[in-house]
Amino acid sequence: MKKFIVLIYGLIAYLVFLISFLYAIAFVGDFLVPKTINSETESTGLSAIIINLSLLSIFAIQHSVMARPAFKAWWIKIIGKAAERSTYILLTSLALLLIFWKWQPINTVVWEVGNSTLAMLIFGISALGWLIVLLSTFMISHFELFGLTQIFDNFKSRTSKSATFQTNFLYKIVRHPIMLGFIIAFWFTPVMTLGHLLFASVTSLYILIAVKYLEEKDLRKTLGKAYEDYQQKVPMILPFSKIAK
Ligand SMILES: C[S@@+](CC[C@H](N)C(=O)[O-])C[C@H]1O[C@@H](n2cnc3c(N)ncnc32)[C@H](O)[C@@H]1O
């Protein structure tokens, strides 16, 4: 019975992730959904900036703290190994939905591309960014990354194998294609408002810091020389850049 509950819980977490991921595309792209990054302004000036920075900080803290091995080791004792990743995904998705819900648009235009062909091209590049994000998750192990492997293995009383270290496909070009995809998706917009610029700048800065000082530190600890060699050969986030580290 407990295994069945964990299975349902993990499936719900994955569903919430799918909703938040699809909503993120429409939110950042400013189309289709009722509330986007450039919706009607509710508050202005400093209060909007403070609210938005607070929302992004909640996400950053949740996303970074819960991903650390020490936190995971402690948290697994409480929640159980099978449900750990699903819980992480669920809380990450809820933190994202909170951003979308409470985001304070600041609609001063920073740039606007008038030429419709160029605007479509920029929009297309942003869509490519989202596609890179999604495809890269499958290159690592989509179902393990989102906790599905763990809940199904638990249901079938099998031991889950952790995802293997990937150095092929897009991981041959950069070490963090998922993050590169996000950066492309956030920056390529035909209409850049101050609110969108704040969102793109803060998230990009967070990505760079989290990847360099948290994720890679953990990966070096776990994988040792194999990861150090990978760092020497493949650039972190900027494709074809000479300095890998
Ligand atoms: C959200 S994913 C992001 C992966 C990577 N930073 C990226 O942008 O493509 C985070 C998880 O991927 C794992 N990871 C990072 N690089 C990996 C690789 N080359 N192969 C397999 N797993 C990786 C990390 O250990 C972490 O559990």
The ligand as an SDF file (V2000), in Angstrom:
LIG
                    3D

 27 29  0  0  0  0  0  0  0  0999 V2000
   18.9370   19.7530  -13.5880 C   0  0  0  0  0  0  0  0  0  0  0  0
   20.2250   18.6760  -13.9880 S   0  0  0  0  0  0  0  0  0  0  0  0
   21.2710   19.8060  -14.8280 C   0  0  0  0  0  0  0  0  0  0  0  0
   22.4220   19.1340  -15.4700 C   0  0  0  0  0  0  0  0  0  0  0  0
   23.4160   20.0840  -16.1070 C   0  0  0  0  0  0  0  0  0  0  0  0
   23.8270   21.0960  -15.1580 N   0  0  0  0  0  0  0  0  0  0  0  0
   22.8760   20.7270  -17.3430 C   0  0  0  0  0  0  0  0  0  0  0  0
   22.6650   21.9430  -17.3270 O   0  0  0  0  0  0  0  0  0  0  0  0
   22.6750   20.0510  -18.3600 O   0  0  0  0  0  0  0  0  0  0  0  0
   21.0770   18.4130  -12.5010 C   0  0  0  0  0  0  0  0  0  0  0  0
   21.5070   16.9910  -12.2850 C   0  0  0  0  0  0  0  0  0  0  0  0
   22.2600   16.5610  -13.3980 O   0  0  0  0  0  0  0  0  0  0  0  0
   23.4290   15.8660  -12.9470 C   0  0  0  0  0  0  0  0  0  0  0  0
   24.4540   16.0210  -13.9790 N   0  0  0  0  0  0  0  0  0  0  0  0
   25.1570   17.1010  -14.3010 C   0  0  0  0  0  0  0  0  0  0  0  0
   25.9930   16.8760  -15.3300 N   0  0  0  0  0  0  0  0  0  0  0  0
   25.8050   15.5730  -15.6720 C   0  0  0  0  0  0  0  0  0  0  0  0
   26.3630   14.7320  -16.6680 C   0  0  0  0  0  0  0  0  0  0  0  0
   27.2970   15.1690  -17.5230 N   0  0  0  0  0  0  0  0  0  0  0  0
   25.9460   13.4370  -16.7370 N   0  0  0  0  0  0  0  0  0  0  0  0
   25.0120   12.9700  -15.8940 C   0  0  0  0  0  0  0  0  0  0  0  0
   24.4290   13.7310  -14.9310 N   0  0  0  0  0  0  0  0  0  0  0  0
   24.8160   15.0220  -14.8130 C   0  0  0  0  0  0  0  0  0  0  0  0
   23.7820   16.5220  -11.6370 C   0  0  0  0  0  0  0  0  0  0  0  0
   24.5060   15.6870  -10.8000 O   0  0  0  0  0  0  0  0  0  0  0  0
   22.3980   16.8280  -11.0810 C   0  0  0  0  0  0  0  0  0  0  0  0
   21.9090   15.7450  -10.3430 O   0  0  0  0  0  0  0  0  0  0  0  0
  1  2  1  0
  2  3  1  0
  2 10  1  0
  3  4  1  0
  4  5  1  0
  5  6  1  0
  5  7  1  0
  7  8  2  0
  7  9  1  0
 10 11  1  0
 11 12  1  0
 11 26  1  0
 12 13  1  0
 13 14  1  0
 13 24  1  0
 14 15  1  0
 14 23  1  0
 15 16  2  0
 16 17  1  0
 17 18  1  0
 17 23  2  0
 18 19  1  0
 18 20  2  0
 20 21  1  0
 21 22  2  0
 22 23  1  0
 24 25  1  0
 24 26  1  0
 26 27  1  0
M  CHG  2   2   1   9  -1
M  END
$$$$
